[in-house]
Amino acid sequence: MATTSTVPRFPSLISSTSTSTSTSTSTPKPPQLHFKAHNAARFSQQISQNSLTLSLRREVLLKGLAAAAAGAVLPLLKAPPSFAAKEVEVGSYLPTLPSDPSFVLFKASPKDTPALRAGQNGNSSIPMAITLIFWYLLTACVTSSMVIGQGNVQPYQFILPPTWKQLRIANILSGNYCQPKCAEPWVEVKFEDEKQGKVQVVASPLIRLTNKPNSSIEEIGSPEKLIASLGPFVTGNTYDPDELLETSVEKLGDQTYYKYVLETPFALTGSHNLAKATAKGNTVVLFVASANDKQWKASEKTLKAMLDSFQV
């Protein structure tokens, strides 16, 4: 059998196409940039100088911020926290009540509690310096509300016998970790006398009790409604409405107070509890006086006088 060879048809077309494709796919070479040797050296020197300048500025800024923060923080580190318990009788450092020398007057200030300290508008160099450092190092956006908070608690005062002592408050209970915006109630201060009983001030965020900002205590609800919410902070565990013996409403100037007398046989704080609450700003403040049966017999009158003296 004869062998036939296959010859491609239209050879000119194929050849033309192949040539065209080869020509179209080729890319022009980029233009060559030529620098003189002395220009390249000058450019490199300028970059090195700029880098050195930026490095020096960064070092100076960091040292300055660190020095400012250290100068503000170190004095406080040398002194014990003012809200910590003073292991001495309060009569040794609190002023005597002019109208009754058997009591001393305690006035809470920004030096006493984390909540009051978070709301002060005094020396803000410490948080400001720290904020600047973190802003620079972490490039985070820090708002002014994180530096100087709006006061959670208004200053309050009450009287107590000079033999009482201030107790330490655990960090988890003091609200020190969550100021200036705590979501749950916290203990402000606590005092005790082993023979007479103990008192404490508890603060609760207003939003926990009502959605209306700056509500008065009347707008939150009745005395019974309020104690139903705050009762566990009076007893230290649970609250039973049957434990409520007496309620009353007291008006001091423009401020309204709810007062309570409770008999709480299963309470951790004691079998007898007195409480007084009011609302101001964005907080409800609760004063609690507690005693066991033995203490109550000896100091019922004293505890009631302390309760009556509490005001915001």
C-alpha positions in Angstrom: 0.0 0.0 0.0 1.4 3.4 -0.9 2.1 5.8 1.9 0.5 9.2 1.6 2.0 12.2 3.4 -0.3 14.8 4.9 0.6 18.3 4.0 -1.0 21.1 5.9 -3.3 23.3 4.0 -2.9 27.1 3.9 0.7 27.0 4.9 1.0 30.7 4.4 -1.8 31.4 6.9 -0.3 29.1 9.5 3.1 30.7 9.1 1.6 34.1 9.3 -0.4 33.3 12.4 2.6 31.8 14.2 4.7 34.8 13.4 1.9 37.2 14.6 1.5 35.3 17.9 5.2 35.3 18.6 5.3 39.0 17.9 2.3 39.9 20.1 3.4 37.9 23.2 6.8 39.5 23.4 6.9 42.4 25.9 9.1 45.4 25.7 11.9 45.6 28.2 11.5 48.2 30.9 13.6 51.3 30.5 16.8 51.1 32.4 17.3 53.7 35.2 20.8 54.8 35.6 21.9 56.6 38.8 25.2 58.2 39.3 27.3 56.7 42.1 27.4 59.9 44.1 23.6 60.3 43.9 23.0 56.8 45.2 25.4 57.5 48.1 23.7 60.7 49.0 20.2 59.0 49.0 21.5 56.2 51.3 23.0 58.7 53.7 19.7 60.7 53.9 17.7 57.6 54.7 20.2 56.7 57.5 20.0 60.2 59.0 16.1 60.1 59.0 16.1 56.7 60.6 18.4 57.9 63.3 16.4 61.0 64.0 13.1 59.0 64.3 14.8 56.6 66.6 16.1 59.4 68.9 12.7 61.0 69.0 11.1 57.8 69.9 13.6 57.1 72.7 13.2 60.6 74.1 9.4 60.4 74.1 9.3 57.0 75.8 11.8 58.1 78.5 9.7 61.3 79.1 6.5 59.4 79.4 8.0 56.7 81.6 9.5 59.4 83.9 6.2 61.2 84.2 4.3 58.0 85.0 7.0 56.9 87.5 7.0 60.3 89.2 3.2 60.1 89.6 2.9 56.5 90.7 6.0 56.0 93.0 4.7 58.3 95.7 1.5 56.2 95.9 3.4 52.9 95.9 5.3 54.1 99.0 2.1 54.9 100.9 -0.5 52.2 101.9 -3.8 52.4 100.1 -6.1 54.8 101.9 -9.1 52.5 101.5 -7.3 49.7 103.3 -8.3 49.1 107.0 -6.5 51.2 109.6 -5.7 48.7 112.3 -6.4 51.3 115.0 -9.6 52.6 116.6 -11.3 55.3 114.5 -11.2 57.6 117.5 -7.5 58.1 117.0 -7.9 59.7 113.5 -11.5 60.8 113.0 -12.9 64.0 114.5 -15.2 63.9 117.5 -18.8 64.8 116.9 -19.3 68.2 118.4 -22.9 67.6 119.5 -22.0 64.2 121.1 -18.4 63.3 122.2 -19.3 59.6 122.4 -19.3 59.5 118.6 -16.8 60.4 115.8 -17.7 61.5 112.3 -16.7 59.6 109.2 -16.9 61.6 105.9 -16.1 59.5 102.8 -13.8 61.2 100.4 -12.0 60.2 97.1 -9.1 58.9 99.3 -11.4 56.3 101.0 -13.0 54.2 98.3 -12.3 53.2 94.7 -15.7 54.5 93.6 -15.2 58.0 94.9 -11.6 58.0 93.6 -12.8 57.0 90.1 -15.2 60.0 90.1 -12.8 62.7 91.3 -11.6 65.4 89.0 -8.4 66.0 90.9 -4.9 64.9 90.0 -5.2 62.9 86.8 -1.5 62.7 86.0 -1.3 59.0 86.8 -4.0 57.7 84.5 -3.1 60.3 81.9 0.6 59.3 81.8 -0.3 55.6 81.7 -2.9 56.2 78.9 -0.3 58.1 76.8 2.2 55.3 77.2 -0.3 52.6 76.2 -1.6 54.8 73.3 1.9 55.1 72.0 3.0 51.5 72.4 -0.3 49.8 71.5 -1.7 52.5 69.2 -5.1 52.0 70.9 -7.9 54.5 71.0 -8.4 55.5 74.6 -11.3 57.7 75.5 -11.3 60.3 78.2 -14.0 58.4 80.1 -11.5 55.7 80.8 -9.1 58.3 82.3 -11.5 60.3 84.5 -14.8 58.6 85.1 -18.1 60.2 86.1 -18.5 59.8 89.8 -20.3 56.6 90.7 -21.0 57.6 94.4 -21.6 60.9 96.0 -19.7 61.6 99.2 -21.6 60.3 102.3 -21.1 60.5 106.1 -22.2 58.8 109.3 -21.2 58.6 112.9 -19.7 55.7 114.9 -18.3 55.1 118.3 -14.5 55.9 118.6 -13.7 52.3 119.6 -14.7 50.8 116.2 -12.1 49.7 113.6 -12.2 49.8 109.9 -12.2 46.4 108.2 -10.4 45.4 105.0 -12.5 44.7 102.0 -11.6 42.0 99.5 -10.8 43.4 96.0 -13.6 41.4 94.5 -16.1 43.0 96.8 -14.7 46.6 96.8 -15.3 47.2 93.1 -11.7 48.3 92.8 -11.4 46.2 89.6 -14.4 47.5 87.7 -14.5 51.3 88.5 -15.7 53.6 87.2 -18.4 51.5 85.6 -19.4 48.5 87.7 -22.4 46.4 86.7 -23.0 44.8 90.2 -23.2 46.3 93.7 -19.9 46.6 95.7 -18.9 47.4 99.3 -17.7 50.9 99.9 -16.5 50.8 103.5 -16.9 48.5 106.5 -16.4 49.1 110.2 -16.7 46.7 113.2 -16.7 46.4 117.0 -16.7 42.9 118.3 -18.9 43.9 121.2 -21.4 46.1 119.3 -21.7 44.9 115.7 -20.7 46.1 112.3 -21.7 48.6 109.7 -21.1 48.8 105.9 -22.0 50.9 103.0 -23.0 49.1 99.8 -23.4 50.9 96.4 -25.5 49.6 93.5 -25.5 50.9 90.0 -28.8 52.6 89.3 -29.2 50.8 86.0 -29.5 47.6 87.9 -32.8 48.8 89.4 -34.3 51.1 86.8 -33.7 52.1 83.2 -34.3 55.8 83.9 -31.1 57.8 84.5 -30.8 59.9 87.6 -34.0 58.5 89.1 -35.0 59.4 92.7 -35.5 56.5 95.1 -39.3 57.1 94.8 -39.1 56.6 91.1 -37.4 53.3 91.5 -40.3 52.0 93.5 -41.7 51.4 97.0 -39.5 50.6 100.0 -40.6 46.9 99.7 -39.6 46.7 96.1 -36.2 48.2 96.7 -35.4 45.9 99.6 -36.5 42.9 97.6 -33.6 43.7 95.2 -31.0 44.8 97.7 -32.0 42.5 100.6 -29.3 39.9 99.9 -26.7 42.7 100.3 -28.1 43.4 103.8 -28.1 39.7 104.9 -25.1 38.5 103.1 -27.0 35.6 101.6 -30.7 35.5 101.0 -33.7 37.7 101.7 -37.2 36.6 102.8 -39.9 39.3 102.9 -41.1 37.8 106.2 -37.9 39.0 107.7 -38.9 42.6 107.2 -40.4 44.0 110.4 -40.6 47.7 109.7 -40.2 50.3 106.9 -40.3 54.1 107.0 -39.6 57.0 104.7 -37.4 59.9 105.8 -36.9 63.3 104.0 -33.6 65.2 104.6 -33.7 68.4 102.4 -34.2 67.2 98.8 -33.0 63.7 99.5 -35.4 60.9 100.3 -34.3 57.8 102.3 -36.0 54.4 102.9 -35.3 52.9 106.3 -35.7 49.2 107.3 -35.7 47.1 110.4 -35.1 43.4 109.8 -35.0 40.2 111.9 -32.8 37.8 110.0 -32.1 34.6 112.0 -30.3 33.0 109.0 -28.3 36.0 107.8 -24.5 35.8 107.5 -24.3 39.4 108.7 -26.2 38.8 111.9 -29.7 38.1 113.3 -30.5 41.8 113.5 -30.1 44.2 110.6 -30.9 47.9 110.1 -30.8 49.5 106.7 -31.1 52.9 105.1 -31.1 53.5 101.3 -31.2 56.5 99.0 -30.5 57.2 95.3 -28.3 60.0 94.0 -26.7 60.4 90.6 -26.3 57.0 89.0 -26.1 55.0 92.2 -28.2 53.7 95.0 -26.3 53.8 98.3 -27.3 51.4 101.1 -26.1 51.8 104.8 -26.4 48.5 106.8 -25.9 48.0 110.5 -25.8 44.4 111.7 -25.5 42.6 115.1 -26.0 39.2 116.6 -28.3 38.6 119.5 -25.7 39.4 122.2 -24.5 42.5 120.4 -28.0 43.7 119.8 -28.9 43.7 123.5 -25.9 45.9 124.2 -25.9 48.2 121.3 -29.3 48.5 119.7 -29.6 52.2 120.6 -26.0 52.9 119.3 -26.7 51.1 116.0 -29.9 53.0 115.4 -28.1 56.3 116.1 -25.5 55.4 113.5 -28.3 54.5 111.0 -30.1 57.8 111.6 -26.9 59.8 111.0 -26.2 58.3 107.6 -26.7 60.8 104.8 -25.5 61.5 101.2 
